[in-house]
Amino acid sequence: MTGSPPDDYDIDALSTIQRWLPQSTVDALVWDVFTDGGGTNVLAISVIPPLTWRGDPNFLPALLETLTESDTEVVLPGMFKVVIPRGLILFAQSTGDGFIVTTSSTPGVAMRYLEELSAESSPQTVWTSGMCLYIDPDTETLPYAPFPKDIVVPCEGAHNAEVVLSRQIGTDLAKYDADAITYERNYECDKAYSDVFGSQREHTPTLITYMPDEDEWNRGDRYLACVVELRDTNGPQLFTGPMADRSDLAWNPDSGACLDSSFAPQVIDCAIRHGSQFIGDVTVDAQRWPSDFFAVFTAACQDLLGEFLSNGPATVDVFASGLGPFAFEQGDRTVRCYAFALVDGQVVDVAGSFDGVWRVIDGTGIAA
């Protein structure tokens, strides 16, 4: 298809779509008009959403269904058809970092444009090892996928996240295998973290890992990215220079230490409102990395909880952290155990220590 000036249909459709899309879902919008071999125009609109939603495979269909108040029609894998006010028929498809919407007075032409675009698309360019990132803590969080370049900043300047590893993943797989890719992601990111800082269990940087979902895999993406940030009770910390140069990253809390609802590795007074409590370390009895590692590690912490817990006004459960596949393969079998309270299946804040007198703080809670 070739570029073309907009006709009356294109101008009217562009105006309608711009009014229809909430501004809160649009960081950037550009458009163009193309003409097929038969002389039919296609209006193509490229939309970049706010950082938090970029790369999320559920964002586009959820947005379309919310705006149309009806189910979207999946016409091809990853491509959706919707009808919006004034009867405009739109086709939409994710690009990884955003999405493209097309429309035409001949709907089939708009659909074919996206098909041709998909056939020509290449894997997304991702962050590379050693990059530093700045995310506005008041308005954004790290994106769903490691694509956006507009948050990459010089490491000698202020930033709040760093990429410790970026490479391809699953290159030996003939087809998408979520279990195999997940293990490789967790192993490689645990190793990269250990190489830079030491054990995850004993250091404060929070590890965020990225791998492609099945739609991205089918599009050709094979990214693996491992990102670290430093969190306190106010959120991600801002700092300058390489994180590894800091001397304050050790994390060895005493049993009974309390943490706020963000689960940041920062001890607070148990007498004030908090979300969880460190109850100690436990050794996992496993010779091989468990396929259901989360359940196995949690079960080990349940035994420790029984020894620690004093009866109280709500159910108390546990979660385990601090042990990744790389450390496990090196012989480590220790996990850290944290307790939290539940009311009607919702995580709630408490005051007091779980091994003494404690009470639930009113609040809506979050799903466990």
C-alpha positions as CSV (number, residue, x, y, z in Angstrom):
1,M,0.0,0.0,0.0
2,T,1.1,3.6,-0.7
3,G,0.6,6.8,1.3
4,S,-2.4,8.9,0.3
5,P,-4.2,12.2,1.4
6,P,-7.2,11.6,3.7
7,D,-10.7,11.7,2.2
8,D,-13.9,12.7,4.0
9,Y,-14.4,9.2,5.5
10,D,-10.8,9.2,6.9
11,I,-11.2,12.7,8.4
12,D,-14.5,11.9,10.0
13,A,-13.3,8.5,11.3
14,L,-10.1,10.1,12.8
15,S,-12.2,12.7,14.6
16,T,-14.6,10.0,15.9
17,I,-11.8,7.7,17.1
18,Q,-9.9,10.5,18.8
19,R,-13.1,11.4,20.7
20,W,-13.8,7.7,21.5
21,L,-10.4,6.9,22.9
22,P,-10.0,8.2,26.5
23,Q,-7.1,10.5,26.8
24,S,-6.0,8.6,29.9
25,T,-5.1,5.7,27.7
26,V,-3.1,7.6,25.2
27,D,0.5,8.9,25.6
28,A,1.0,9.4,21.9
29,L,-1.1,9.1,18.8
30,V,0.0,9.3,15.1
31,W,-1.9,8.5,12.0
32,D,-1.5,8.0,8.3
33,V,-3.7,7.1,5.3
34,F,-2.7,4.3,2.8
35,T,-4.2,3.2,-0.5
36,D,-4.4,-0.4,-1.7
37,G,-4.0,-1.5,-5.3
38,G,-7.7,-1.0,-5.9
39,G,-7.6,2.7,-4.9
40,T,-9.3,2.1,-1.5
41,N,-8.1,4.2,1.5
42,V,-7.2,2.8,4.9
43,L,-6.8,5.0,7.9
44,A,-4.1,3.6,10.3
45,I,-3.7,5.1,13.8
46,S,-0.8,4.1,16.0
47,V,-1.4,4.6,19.7
48,I,1.2,4.4,22.5
49,P,-0.5,3.9,25.9
50,P,0.9,5.0,29.3
51,L,4.0,3.2,30.4
52,T,2.4,0.9,32.9
53,W,0.2,-0.8,30.2
54,R,2.8,-1.1,27.5
55,G,3.3,-4.7,26.4
56,D,0.4,-6.0,28.5
57,P,-1.4,-8.6,26.2
58,N,-4.7,-8.0,28.1
59,F,-4.7,-4.2,27.7
60,L,-6.0,-3.9,24.2
61,P,-8.9,-6.4,24.4
62,A,-9.9,-5.1,27.8
63,L,-9.8,-1.5,26.5
64,L,-11.9,-2.4,23.5
65,E,-14.5,-4.3,25.5
66,T,-14.7,-1.5,28.1
67,L,-15.2,1.2,25.5
68,T,-17.8,-0.7,23.4
69,E,-19.5,-2.5,26.4
70,S,-19.5,-5.7,24.4
71,D,-17.3,-8.6,23.6
72,T,-14.7,-8.0,20.9
73,E,-14.6,-10.3,17.9
74,V,-11.2,-12.1,17.4
75,V,-10.8,-12.2,13.6
76,L,-7.3,-13.5,13.7
77,P,-4.8,-14.3,16.5
78,G,-4.1,-11.0,18.2
79,M,-6.4,-9.0,15.9
80,F,-9.8,-7.7,17.1
81,K,-12.8,-6.3,15.3
82,V,-15.1,-3.8,17.1
83,V,-18.0,-1.5,16.1
84,I,-18.0,2.0,17.8
85,P,-20.5,4.9,17.8
86,R,-21.7,6.0,14.4
87,G,-21.2,2.5,13.2
88,L,-17.5,2.7,12.5
89,I,-16.0,-0.8,12.0
90,L,-12.5,-0.9,13.5
91,F,-9.7,-3.5,13.5
92,A,-7.1,-3.3,16.2
93,Q,-3.8,-5.2,16.9
94,S,-1.1,-4.9,19.5
95,T,2.4,-3.9,18.4
96,G,4.0,-4.8,21.7
97,D,4.7,-1.2,22.8
98,G,1.3,0.0,21.7
99,F,-1.4,-0.8,19.3
100,I,-2.7,0.0,15.8
101,V,-6.3,0.8,14.9
102,T,-7.4,0.7,11.2
103,T,-10.7,1.5,9.5
104,S,-11.8,1.8,5.9
105,S,-15.0,2.4,4.0
106,T,-14.4,-1.2,2.8
107,P,-13.7,-3.0,6.1
108,G,-11.9,-6.0,4.5
109,V,-9.2,-3.6,3.2
110,A,-8.6,-2.3,6.8
111,M,-8.2,-5.9,8.0
112,R,-5.8,-6.9,5.2
113,Y,-3.6,-3.9,6.0
114,L,-3.1,-5.3,9.5
115,E,-2.5,-8.8,8.2
116,E,0.2,-7.4,5.8
117,L,1.7,-5.4,8.7
118,S,1.9,-8.5,10.9
119,A,3.7,-10.4,8.2
120,E,6.3,-7.7,7.9
121,S,6.7,-7.1,11.6
122,S,10.0,-8.0,13.4
123,P,10.7,-8.7,17.1
124,Q,10.6,-5.8,19.4
125,T,13.9,-4.1,20.3
126,V,14.4,-4.6,24.1
127,W,16.5,-3.0,26.7
128,T,20.1,-4.2,26.8
129,S,22.3,-5.3,29.8
130,G,23.6,-2.4,31.8
131,M,20.9,0.1,30.8
132,C,19.4,2.4,33.5
133,L,15.8,3.4,33.6
134,Y,13.8,6.3,35.1
135,I,10.1,5.8,35.9
136,D,8.1,8.6,37.4
137,P,7.2,7.2,40.8
138,D,4.1,9.4,41.1
139,T,2.5,8.4,37.8
140,E,4.0,5.2,36.4
141,T,5.3,1.7,37.2
142,L,7.6,-0.5,35.2
143,P,5.9,-1.6,31.9
144,Y,4.6,-5.1,31.2
145,A,7.3,-5.7,28.6
146,P,10.9,-4.4,28.3
147,F,10.4,-2.3,25.2
148,P,10.1,1.4,25.9
149,K,13.2,3.4,25.0
150,D,11.9,6.7,26.3
151,I,12.6,5.7,29.9
152,V,16.3,4.8,29.3
153,V,18.6,7.3,30.9
154,P,22.4,7.7,31.6
155,C,23.5,5.6,34.6
156,E,25.6,8.4,36.0
157,G,22.3,10.4,36.3
158,A,19.2,9.9,38.4
159,H,17.4,6.6,37.8
160,N,15.4,4.0,39.8
161,A,15.9,0.7,37.9
162,E,18.7,-1.1,36.2
163,V,18.9,-3.9,33.6
164,V,21.3,-6.6,34.9
165,L,20.7,-9.0,32.0
166,S,19.1,-8.9,28.6
167,R,19.4,-11.6,26.0
168,Q,17.3,-14.1,23.9
169,I,15.5,-17.0,25.6
170,G,14.1,-20.3,24.4
171,T,16.2,-20.4,21.3
172,D,16.4,-24.2,21.3
173,L,12.6,-24.6,21.5
174,A,10.6,-25.7,18.4
175,K,7.4,-24.1,19.9
176,Y,6.2,-22.1,22.8
177,D,6.7,-23.9,26.1
178,A,5.7,-21.7,29.1
179,D,7.3,-24.0,31.7
180,A,10.6,-24.3,30.0
181,I,10.8,-20.6,29.3
182,T,9.8,-19.7,32.9
183,Y,12.5,-21.9,34.3
184,E,15.1,-20.5,32.0
185,R,14.0,-16.9,32.9
186,N,14.1,-17.6,36.6
187,Y,17.5,-19.3,36.5
188,E,19.2,-16.8,34.3
189,C,17.9,-13.8,36.2
190,D,18.7,-15.4,39.6
191,K,22.3,-16.0,38.3
192,A,22.6,-12.5,37.0
193,Y,21.4,-11.1,40.3
194,S,23.8,-13.4,42.2
195,D,26.7,-12.4,40.0
196,V,26.2,-8.7,40.7
197,F,24.9,-8.6,44.3
198,G,25.0,-12.0,45.9
199,S,22.1,-14.1,47.2
200,Q,18.6,-12.7,46.6
201,R,17.7,-13.7,50.1
202,E,20.4,-11.6,51.7
203,H,20.2,-8.4,49.6
204,T,17.6,-5.7,49.1
205,P,17.4,-5.0,45.4
206,T,14.0,-6.2,44.1
207,L,14.2,-8.4,40.9
208,I,11.7,-8.0,38.1
209,T,11.9,-10.5,35.3
210,Y,10.5,-10.5,31.7
211,M,9.8,-13.1,29.1
212,P,7.5,-13.3,26.1
213,D,3.9,-14.5,26.3
214,E,2.6,-16.8,23.7
215,D,1.3,-14.1,21.4
216,E,4.6,-12.3,21.5
217,W,6.4,-15.6,20.9
218,N,4.4,-16.2,17.8
219,R,5.2,-12.7,16.7
220,G,8.9,-13.6,16.9
221,D,9.9,-12.1,20.3
222,R,12.4,-14.1,22.3
223,Y,13.4,-11.6,24.9
224,L,14.7,-12.2,28.4
225,A,15.2,-9.2,30.7
226,C,16.2,-9.0,34.3
227,V,15.6,-5.6,36.0
228,V,16.4,-4.5,39.6
229,E,15.1,-1.7,41.6
230,L,15.5,-0.5,45.3
231,R,12.2,-0.1,47.2
232,D,11.4,1.4,50.5
233,T,8.1,2.2,52.1
234,N,7.6,5.2,49.7
235,G,8.2,3.1,46.6
236,P,11.2,2.9,44.2
237,Q,14.3,4.8,45.3
238,L,16.0,7.3,43.1
239,F,19.8,7.1,43.0
240,T,22.8,7.9,40.8
241,G,25.6,5.6,39.6
242,P,25.6,1.8,39.4
243,M,23.5,0.1,42.1
244,A,26.2,-2.5,42.6
245,D,28.5,0.3,43.9
246,R,26.3,0.9,46.9
247,S,27.4,-0.5,50.3
248,D,24.0,-0.6,51.9
249,L,22.3,-3.5,50.1
250,A,22.7,-6.3,52.7
251,W,19.3,-7.6,54.0
252,N,19.4,-9.8,57.1
253,P,16.3,-9.0,59.3
254,D,15.8,-10.5,62.7
255,S,13.0,-13.0,63.1
256,G,9.8,-11.1,64.0
257,A,10.7,-8.0,61.9
258,C,7.6,-6.3,60.4
259,L,7.3,-4.8,56.9
260,D,4.7,-2.4,55.4
261,S,2.1,-3.4,52.8
262,S,4.5,-2.8,49.9
263,F,6.7,-5.7,51.2
264,A,9.7,-3.4,50.7
265,P,12.7,-4.7,52.5
266,Q,12.5,-2.0,55.2
267,V,11.8,-2.9,58.8
268,I,9.1,-0.9,60.6
269,D,7.7,-0.9,64.2
270,C,5.3,-3.9,64.6
271,A,3.1,-1.7,66.8
272,I,2.1,0.4,63.8
273,R,0.1,-0.6,60.8
274,H,2.0,-3.1,58.6
275,G,1.3,-5.8,56.0
276,S,3.6,-8.7,56.8
277,Q,6.1,-10.1,59.3
278,F,9.3,-12.0,58.8
279,I,9.1,-15.2,60.9
280,G,12.4,-16.8,60.0
281,D,14.3,-18.9,57.5
282,V,13.6,-22.5,56.8
283,T,15.4,-25.3,54.9
284,V,13.6,-26.9,52.0
285,D,13.8,-30.7,51.7
286,A,14.2,-31.1,47.9
287,Q,16.9,-32.7,45.8
288,R,15.7,-31.2,42.5
289,W,14.1,-27.8,41.7
290,P,10.4,-28.5,42.2
291,S,8.1,-27.8,39.3
292,D,5.6,-26.5,41.9
293,F,8.3,-24.7,43.8
294,F,5.9,-22.0,45.2
295,A,3.7,-24.7,46.8
296,V,6.7,-26.6,48.1
297,F,8.4,-23.5,49.6
298,T,5.1,-22.3,51.1
299,A,4.5,-25.7,52.8
300,A,7.9,-25.5,54.4
301,C,7.1,-22.1,55.8
302,Q,3.7,-23.4,57.1
303,D,5.6,-25.6,59.6
304,L,7.5,-22.6,60.8
305,L,4.3,-20.5,61.1
306,G,2.8,-23.1,63.4
307,E,5.7,-22.6,65.8
308,F,5.6,-18.8,65.6
309,L,1.9,-17.9,65.6
310,S,-0.2,-16.8,68.6
311,N,-4.0,-17.0,68.2
312,G,-5.6,-13.9,66.9
313,P,-8.6,-12.3,65.2
314,A,-8.0,-13.5,61.6
315,T,-6.5,-16.2,59.5
316,V,-2.7,-16.0,59.0
317,D,-0.9,-17.4,56.0
318,V,2.6,-17.4,54.7
319,F,4.6,-16.8,51.6
320,A,8.2,-17.8,50.8
321,S,10.9,-15.9,48.9
322,G,14.7,-15.6,48.5
323,L,15.5,-18.8,46.7
324,G,15.9,-19.0,42.9
325,P,16.8,-21.9,40.6
326,F,20.5,-20.8,40.2
327,A,21.1,-20.6,44.0
328,F,19.3,-24.0,44.3
329,E,21.6,-25.6,41.8
330,Q,24.5,-24.3,43.8
331,G,23.3,-26.1,46.8
332,D,21.3,-23.4,48.6
333,R,18.0,-24.7,50.2
334,T,17.0,-21.8,52.4
335,V,13.9,-19.7,51.9
336,R,12.7,-16.7,53.9
337,C,9.2,-17.0,55.4
338,Y,6.8,-14.1,55.8
339,A,3.4,-14.1,57.5
340,F,0.3,-12.1,56.6
341,A,-3.3,-11.9,57.8
342,L,-6.5,-12.7,55.8
343,V,-10.1,-11.6,56.3
344,D,-12.6,-13.2,53.8
345,G,-9.8,-14.1,51.5
346,Q,-8.4,-10.6,51.4
347,V,-5.0,-9.6,52.7
348,V,-5.3,-7.0,55.5
349,D,-3.0,-4.8,57.5
350,V,-2.4,-5.5,61.2
351,A,-0.9,-4.0,64.2
352,G,1.1,-6.0,66.7
353,S,3.3,-9.1,66.3
354,F,1.8,-12.5,65.2
355,D,3.7,-14.2,68.1
356,G,1.9,-12.0,70.7
357,V,-1.1,-9.7,70.8
358,W,-2.2,-8.4,67.4
359,R,-5.2,-6.9,65.7
360,V,-6.6,-6.3,62.2
361,I,-6.6,-2.8,60.9
362,D,-9.8,-1.9,59.0
363,G,-9.4,-1.8,55.3
364,T,-10.7,-3.3,52.1
365,G,-7.5,-5.4,51.6
366,I,-6.3,-7.0,48.5
367,A,-6.9,-10.5,47.0
368,A,-4.5,-13.1,48.3
